[in-house]
Amino acid sequence: MPSSNNNPTKDRPFDPLVFWVSAVLTVLFVLWSIVFPENMKWVVDRVFNWTTQGWGWLYLLSVFALVIACFVLMLTKFGDMKLGLPDDKPEFSDISWFAMLFGSAIAAGIVFWGPAEPASHYMSPPPFFGGEPKTPEAAMNAMTTSFFHWGLSAWAIYALLTIPLAHACFTKGLPFRFSSAFYYVFGDSVRGVLGKILDIFAVFATLGGLATTTGLVALQLSRGLEYQYGLSLPNYASYLIIGVLTAIFTLAVYTGLQKGIKFLGDVNMWVFVAVFLFVFIFGPTLFLVNITTSSIGQYLANLLPMSLYTAPGVEGNWLGDWTIFYWAWWISWSPFVALFIARISKGRTIRETVAATLILPTLADFLWYGVVGGAGIRYDVTQALNEYGVESAVFAIARNLPLTGVLAVALLFLIATFFLTSANSAALALSMFVSGKEDPGRNLRAFWGVALGAVAAVLAGTGSLQVIQTASIATAFPLMFLLLTVLYGTFKGLQQYRMERD
C-alpha cells in the first residue's frame, strides 16, 4: 500500500509548482480585472452565453447521472465500506460533523435565494410549468422549481466527489488534494505532473465558485442595510464589506480547523434554526405547511422530467440564468467542498457519508425554502424585488413579521456567518490543494484567504449579477467533464478495493 511518506512535498509547506502557478495566475486575473474591467466583462458575457446555451443539455445529463450514482452507492454493498482503515473512528460528533458539512457547502446562498427565488418564479413562472403569475398554481410551481434547484441534484455533486477523494486519502495514503479523487482513474500518475495540473485547475474552480458567493453576499448585505435602515451606501460599499469579511475569515482560518471553522459552523446552525422557527411560528404557519408539503410531492413526481428539461423553443436564456447557473455553481464549489467533507469524514461509512451529504441537506433546504420562501410568496414581496432587486427579498419578509429589527440583525448575522464558514473551508481546501497536507501551515491558509477576497472584490465591484454568476459557470465547464471521469473511476476503484480486501 502506498504511504503518505512517499509524498515529495511532505517536508515542505507547499508544492512549489502548484502554488506559484496558481498564485501568479490569480494575481494576473485580478490585475486584468482592475486595468481592463470592460474587457473582462465582455469576455465573461461571451463565456456565459456560449456555455449555457450550447452545453446546457450536457450539464443536465451529467448532474442527473451523479444523482443516480449516489443512490447506487448508498443502497448497495458499497455503502458498507468505510472511508478509512478498519480501526479508524470518526473525529467529530454527529452534530458538529453535519453542522460543518452543511455550513461549508450551503453558505449564504440559501439566505440570498431562499426568499428571492420562489418570489421570482411566483411573478414570472418557469417555462417547465408555465401558467399565469401570482396564482395558487404559480405559488406551488415556484416552490417546486426552487426545491429542484436546491435539492438532490445539487448535493449529489458534492457527495459523489467526496467518496473517491476520502477513500483514496484514508486507505491509500494519498495527500489531501483534488487530484487524489482521480487515483482510481489514473493510478499513480496523479502523484506526478498530471496531478499538479488537476490541482492547479481546482484552485481556479474554487476561486470562481467562492467569488460568486462572495459577490452575492456583498450585494445582499449592502442592499439589506439600504432597504432596512435607509442607509445610502457609496459605490465602493461592496469593497468595504468584502474587505471586512475577508479579514474576519482569514483570521478564523488562521486559527485552525477546530477553533475557527467548527465554532462558526456550530454558531450559524443555531442561528439558522432560530430564524427558521421564528418565521414558521410567527408567519403564516398553515400556508407554509401546505405549500411545503404539496411542493415536495410535486418535486418527487417531476424530478426526472425536470432534470432533463432543456426548455426547447423557449425565448431567452431562462435555463442559463437559473438551472445551468445553479448546476455550474455547485460544480465549481465541488473541489473544495468535497475535500473539506472528506477531511472531516474519516472513519465513517460510505452510506453514512452519502446520506449526510445528500438526503439530510436536501430536507433542510426544503424546510428553509418552504418556510422562508413560502413567507415571501404569502406576503408577496415581488414589489420589493422590482424596486430593490432580489437582494432585498429576505428583508422585505422581515418587515411583515414581529420584532423586525431583531430579525433583520439575525439575518445579517446569518448571511455573514454562513459565508464565513464556507470561506474558511475554501481557504483551508486551497491550502490543501497546494500542499497536500491535512493541516496546512497558517501562513498558507492566510494567503489563500486574502486571495479569495481579492478575486471576489474585483468581480463584485462590477455591480453586475451576471458577471458574478459567470465566474462559477466559466470554471465549472471543464470540471463537468472531470466529474464524469471521477464517476467512472469511483465504482471501478471501490470494486477493486473490495475484491482486494475480501
N, C-alpha and C positions, 0 to 999 in steps of 0.2 A: 504494500500500500504506500503511495507517495506520501511524503511527510511535508509539513509546513516548513521543516528545516531546509527543504530544497529551494525555498523561495529566495531568489538572489537579492531581494530588497529588504530582507528581514532585519538587517542591521543598519538600514538607512531610513531616514524619516519619510522618504517618498521615492518613487521611481522617477529618475531624472527625465527620461524621455516623455513619459505620460504627463508629468507635472508641467514641464516647461513648454511643451507643445500646447497643452490645454491653456496654460496661463497666458502665453503670448497671443494665441488666437482670441482669447476672451478680451484682452486689452485692445487688440486691433478692432474687434467688433464695437466696443464701447467708443473708441476714437472715431470710427466710421459714423456711428450714430450721432456723435456730437458735431463733427466737422461737416458732414453731408447728410443732414436729417431728412431732407426732401428725397434724396436718392434712396435712403434707407426705406422710407415709406413707400416709394414707388416699387421697389423690389419686393417688399413683403406683400404688397397688394397683388402683384402678379403671382407670387407663390401661393397665396390664399386661393385665388380663383382657379389656378391650374390644378392644385392638389384636390380641392373639394369637389370641383365639377367633373374632373376627368377620372378620379380614382375613388370616388365615394363608394361605389359598389364593392371594391376590394376591402375597404375599411369595414363595411357591414359584414361581409362574409368572414373576415378574419376574426372579428370580435365574437361573432356567433359561434365560430369553431372553438374559441377559447372557453366559452360558457359550457359547451358540451364536454370539453376535455376536463374541466374542473369537476363536473358531476361524475365523470368516469373515475377520476382519482379518488373522489370521496366515497363512492358507493361500491368500489371493487376491493380486491385484496391489497391493492396499492395503498389504500387508506390505513392499513395496519402498520405500514413501515414507519420507522422513526427517523426524524431529522436529527441524526446524531448516532453515536455509538450506543450499544446496548445499555451501558451504565449511565449514560448522560441523563441528567434531570433538568426540568425547567428552571430557568434562572429567576423568573419573576412570578408573582402571584397571578391568578387568572384575571383578576380585576385590573391590576396595573398593566398586565400584558395587553389586554384588549383596549384599555384607555390609550396606551401609547400607539398601538396598531391603528386604531380608529382615528385618533387625533392627527397622526402623521400623514395619513392618507386623505382624509376628507378636507381638512384645513378650513379656512374661512369661506371657501367656495360655497359651502352648504348654507352659510348665513347670507351670502350675497344672493344666490339663486333660489334658495328655499322659498322666499316670498315672491321674488321677482318673476321666476319662470312661469308658475301657474297663472299669475295675473296677466303675463304677456300672452300666453296661449288663450286665456279666457277672452281677451279683447281681439285676438287675431288667431282664430282656430287653426291648428296644424293641418296640413293637406291630407294626412292619413285619414283623419276623421271628417274634416270639412264642417259644414253646417254654419249656422248663424252665431255670431258672437254674443256673449253675455246672456246665454240661456242656461237652464239647468243641465242640458246635454253638453254644452260647451264647457261648463264647470268641471264635469266628470272627465271629459276628454282631455282637458288641460291638465288635470291632476294625473291622469293615466300616462300622458306623454312625459310628464316630469318624472314619474316613477320609472319609466323606461330609461330615461337618460341617467338616472342615479341608482339604478337597481343592479341586477345580477351582471349585466354586461360590463358595467364599469369595474366592479370588484373582481370579476373573473380575470381581467388583465393583470391585476396585482397578484392574485393568488397563483396563477399559472406560472409566472416568472419566479415567484418566491420558492417554489418547491425544488426545482433543479439547482437553484443557487444555494439554498440552505443545505441540501443533501450533499452536493459536491464539496462544500466548505467543511461540513462537520464530519463527513465519512471518508473523504479523500484527502483531507488536509490542504485544500486549495485556499489561496488568500481571499479575503473578502473584497472581491472586485466583481463588477458587472460581467466581465469576461468569463468568470468561473461558471456562470449559468450555461455556457456553451461547451463545457467539458464533455458532456455526453454526446455532443455532435462532432467536435473536432479533436477530442482527446487531448494529449499533452501539448498540442500546438497552441493552446490558449495560454501556455506559460511563456510563449515567445512573442514575436512581433505581431502576430495576429491578435493575441490577447490585448496587447498595448493599443492597437488600433480600435478595438471594441471599447476599451476603457476610455480612450480619448473621446470617442463618439458619445459615450454615456454621460460624460461631463457636460457636453453641449445640450443633450436632451434634457438633462436635469436643469441646466440654466434656463432653457427655453420654457419648460413647464413651470418652474418657480417664478419666472418673470411674469407669466400670465397671472398667476395667483397674486403676486405682489402688486401688480398693476390694478387688479380688481379691488384689492384691499385698500389701496391708496385712494382710488376713486370713491369707494363706499364710505370710508372714514371722512374724507373731505366733504362729500355730499351730505353725509349724516350730520356733521357739525353745522353745515349751512342750513339744512332743512329743519333740524330740531332746535337749534339755538339761534338761527338767523345770522350766523357769522358770515361775513363777506371775506372769503379767503383769497389771497393773491394767486396768480398763475403758478407760482412756484410752490404752492402748498403740497403738491404731491411729492416733490423732492424732500421737503421737510419731514413729511410723515414717513417716507421710506427711510430717510436718514435716521430718525429716532428708532424705528422698528429694527433696522439693521444693527444699530448699536446695541439694542437690548438682546436680540437673539445671538449676536456674535459673542457677547459676554456670557450668555447662558450656555452656548455650545462650548465655550472655552472652559467652563467648569466641569464638563464631562457628562456622560450619559445619565448616571444616577441622580446627580444634583440638579442638572438643568432640564433635560427632556422629560424625565419621569415626573418631576414636580409640576411642570407645565401641563403634561398630559393628564395628571390627576385633577388639577385645578379646573381646566377648561371643560372636562367631562362633567364635573359637578355643576358648573355654571350652565352648561348646555342643558342638563336635565332640569335645572331650576327654571330656566326660561321656558322650556317646553311645557312643564307642568303649569306655570303661571298662565300662559296663553290658553292652554287647554281648559283650565278651571274657570278663568275669568272671561274667556272668549265665548263664542257661540258653540258650546260643547256638543250639543246634539248634532248640529250641522257638520261639525268636524268629524265626529264618529261615523256619520252616514257617508260622507264623501270619501273618507279614507277606506272604509270597508268596500264600497262599491267600486272604487278605483283599483283596489288590489285585485278584485275579481276580474275586472276588465283587462288589467295588465296581464294576468296569468292567461286569460283567454286569447290575448292578441300578441303574446311575446314573440312567437315565430313570425307572423306576417309583419310586425313592426320591425323586427330585427333585419328583415330582408327588403324593406320598403325603400326604393330608390327615388321616389317621387317623380315618376316618368310623366312628362308633359306639363309639369308644374312650372309656372313662370318664376323667375328669380332664382335665388340660391338658398332656399329655406333649409335644405338638408345641410349645406355647408355652414350656415350660420348657427345651426343647432346640433343635430345629431353628429355630424362629422367633426365639428369643433369639439364636442364632448369626447368622442372616441379618441381623437388626436390628443386632447388634453390628458386623458387618463394614460394613454400610451407614453407620452413624453414624461409623465411622472413615474412610470413603472420601474425604471432602473433604480432610482434612489429609494422608492417606497418598498420595492421587493427586497432590496439589500437590507434596509432597516428592519423590515418584518423578519427576514431570515436571521438577522443578527440577534433578535430578541426571542426567537422561537426554538432555540436549541433544546433538544430533549422531548419535544412534542411530536405526536404522530402526524402523518400527512393528512389524515381525516380531520383531526382536531384543528390543524392549521388552516386547511381549506375552508372548513365550516366557519371558523372565526373570521376569516378574511372575506368570505363570500356571502354567507347566509346572515350572520348577525348584523354586519354593517348595512346590508340591504334592508333589513327590517327596521333598523334605526333610521335610515334615510326615509323610509315610507312614513314612519311615525312623525318625523320632523316636518316633512313636506305636507303630510296630511293635515297637521295642526297649524303650523305657521303659514304654509301656502294656502291652506283652506281658509284661514282667517283673512288673508289678503283678498281672496275671491269674495267672501261673505261681506267684507267691509268695502269692497270694490275700490281698491287703491289705484285703479288704472289712471285716474286723473293725475295723481302724483307722479306716476311713471311718465305720462305725457309731458308734464311740466318740468320735472326734475331729473328724469332718467330712471332706469331700472335700479340704480344705486340707492334710491330713496325708499324702496318698497317696504323694507323691514321697519323703517322709522315711521312710515305712514300707518302701518298696522299698530304700532305702539300708541299712536295718538287716539286710537279707538278703545284703548284699554285703561283701566285704573292705574294709578302710580306711573304715569307716562314717563316722568323724569327719571325715576329709579330704573324702569325697564330700559330706557334709552341708554343709560350708563352701563347697564348689564350687557346690552347688545354691543356697544362699543368695546367693552372689555372682552366679550366672547369673540368678536372679529379678530381683535389683536392677539389673544392667546391661542386661538386655533392656528392663526398664521404663524405665530412664533414657534409652535410645536412642529409644524411642517418645515419651517426654515431651519430649525435646529437639526431635524432629521436629514434635510438635504445637505447642509454643511458637513455633517458627520459622514454622509454617504459619499460626497465628493472627495473628502479626505481619504476615505477607504478606497475609492477608485484609484487614486494616485499613489497610495501607499501599500494597499493590500493588507493592512493591519486591522484587527478588531477594535483596537483602541488607538487611533491615530494621535499624533502629537498635538498639543494645544495650539501652537503657532500655526500649524497647518489648518486646523479647524477654523481658526480665526480668519486666516487668509481667505478661505472659500466663503465664509460668512460675508466678508466685505465684498467679494466678487459678485455674490448673489445680489446684494443690494445695488451695486453699480449697474449691472445689466438691467435690473428691474427699473431703476431710475430713468435710464435713457429711453426705455420703452413707455413707461407711464408718463414721462414728460411730454410725449406726443399728444396726450389727451384723447387718443383715438382708441376706442374699444376694439376695433378690427385689427389695428396694429398689434395690440396686446394679445389678442387671440391668435394671430398668425404666428407668434413666437413659438407656441406649442405645436401648431399644425406643421410648421416647417421642419421642426426637429423630429416629429413623430412619423413622418412619411417613410424614411428609410428604416426606422426602428420597427415599423409594422412587419416588414419582411424578416427582420431578425427574430421577432416573436414567433412567426410561423416556423422558423428553423428550430427554435427552442421547443416548440410544441412537439415536433418530431423527436428531438433528442431526449425529451423528458421521459417518454414512455420507453424508448429504446434503452436508456441508461438505467432506469428503475428496474426494468425487467431483467437486464443483465446482472445488476447488483443482487437482486433477489435470487437469481439462479446460482450466483457465486456463493451467497450466504447459505443457501439450502444445501 
